[in-house]
Amino acid sequence: MTRLNLVLLVAVMASALYLVHTQYDSRRLTTELDRATNEARRLETENERLQVERRAQATPARVEKLAKEQLQMRTASPAITQYVSLKALSAASAGAAQ
């Protein structure tokens, strides 16, 4: 009888230790999940902020202002537009082929 009690005691102790280990793993994984969820929220917020910033940087008025100020570009007008005729194109391509 004492041998059976000893085997049952060892089985109960092993089961209890396994339960404690399982609960520890469960808590650890829950903590990791919470951290990952918080990181995902942070990254999503950062992505939204960057998308808004990108849209603000690409407004037509801003692009035109940068083109005028930094690249010294100007708006095309008939006075500064040069038209290329088909004859000039074929003459230029014939000259380049030689």
Buried (B, 14 or more C-beta within 10 A) or exposed (E): EEEEEEEEEEEEEEEEEEEEEEEEEEEEEEEEEEEEEEEEEEEEEEEEEEEEEEEEEEEEEEEEEEEEEEEEEEEEEEEEEEEEEEEEEEEEEEEEEE
